[in-house]
Amino acid sequence: MADLISAVSPPSRPEELYFERFGVTQEALRGVMSAALSRGADDCDLFFEHCVISSVSMADGKVNRASTSIDLGLGVRARVGDQVGYAYTEDLSLAAMLAAARTAAEIAMTTPGRAPVNLQVLGLPSYYPVKERWSGVGMERRVPMLRAWEAAAFARDARVEKVSCQLVDAERVIAVVRPDGRVAQDFQPMTRAVVSVTAQQNGRRESNLYNLAGRAGLELLDADRVNRMVNEAVDRTMFLFDAGKPPAGEMPVVLAAGASGILLHEAIGHGMEADFNRKGVSIYASRMNERIAPSFVTVVDNGTLDGSRGAINIDDEANPSERTVLVQDGVLKSYLHDEISAKHYGVAPTGSGRRESFRHPPMPRMRATYMEPGPHKPEEIIASVKNGIYCTSFSNGQVHIGAGDFAFYMKTGYLIEDGKLTRPLKDVNIIGNGPTALERVEMVGDDLMLDEGGWTCGKDGQGVPVSQGQPTVKVGALVVGGVSQ
């Protein structure tokens, strides 16, 4: 059993039940679902997970951390309307699974209304085929990779005095079992690499980093991506030595293609998750089919982008992933739905029911959120601004879902003067309101870029991997926390 737990391998046959290797039979699954439904729940799901994560870090030329973690368990959810009973176990014995199911079942207090049927494993699409699995890559290959990244960073600029590198890979199998007979199994890979640089110039130090992430194996780290990771980590650090603060006040803000999508994700995307709207928390709760942005703005959440960090073949309720158009030509067209919110609104789930692990119930979550290309050229957008700022990267932010108010910390950017990028900028707070910012979008570029970094979205104590991006976008006015004139 120990050998089985320490290694993840995809099912060898489409019809194979992956968790049978841990003694979980079809008979046991039906018994556990019957227990979850035994007090009269409307529905239930069983969420099995087996995950192996390996990490190795290097600093000062030495490996300072290497670890492997293994997770295995089952989460049982019983539903009565929009009420949820949830329990989990790290023990996959029949007794432990039945105990978890009976605990979850306590949410219901009526007579049983349904029984599970025979199980059938679903066929799934494959948005992240793996060419070279990490399970076959030992430390004798991983450590030299990090040493090469470190050496390349030092060679890039003589001012570099410290380099830290990290490589994290994960292989995960989930299985979602439903009383209607559906069994959805998915093998989910993930790779993330980070290079962090500290440099010194004239007694002053600056630090910055760059990272890559995606649902892939070793093939994600090809020569082009690795070179970009190292070069960007160094160059973004050196950029900070010449950067300053802009004047403070309300002004036009141009968001660069790619990583600026974090603002779209946080300030707008969360407000379109259906649980916030079902509960009347989101400012978009009463605005379905209303115009909320200019006609050249279309916002999408997409779980089907090949290899992206936010891609999923199936959501954590056994519903297929999809491309969901949230805003079409400026009009709000859909929320992101799990099964509970979909039933409330009388629509189909959007494949957005996600959870961090078997220890957590699912809820509506984003996958890869981005604004589609618009009609403008990036240089045209910059040229349209007399006085403003151009944001190239963000480090963090805070958002109030109800009102949509946000404050973001721009890590790097430029001042725009008379339609040209001039002084480098760093460490600037940008303050605004998500719905208002969306209404104030004046231009959208034709240069959509999905950021390649390792973003993790937090909500109600759960973190899930996501992707985000956008084209170059001009917002007519946001508050910039710079230097008072």
Secondary structure by P-SEA (a helix, b strand, c coil): caaaaacccccccccccccccccccaaaaaaaaaaaacccccbbbbbbbbbbbbbbbbccccccccbbbbbbbbbbbbbcccbbbbbbbccccaaaaaaaaaaaaccccccccccccbbbbbbbbbccccccccccccaaaaaaaaaaaaaaaaaacccccbbbbbbbbbbbbbbbbcccbbbbbbbbbbbbbbbbbbbbcccbbbbbccccccccccccccaaaaaaaaaaaaaaaaaaaacccccccbbbbbbccccccccccccccccccaaaaaacccccccccccccccccbbbbbbccccccccccccccccbbbbbcccccccccccccccaaaaaaaccccccccccccccccccccccbbbbccccccaaaaaaacccbbbbccccccccccccccccccccbbbbbccccccbbbcbbbbbbbaaaaaaaccbbbccccccccbbbbbcccbbbbbcccccbbbbcbbbbbcccc
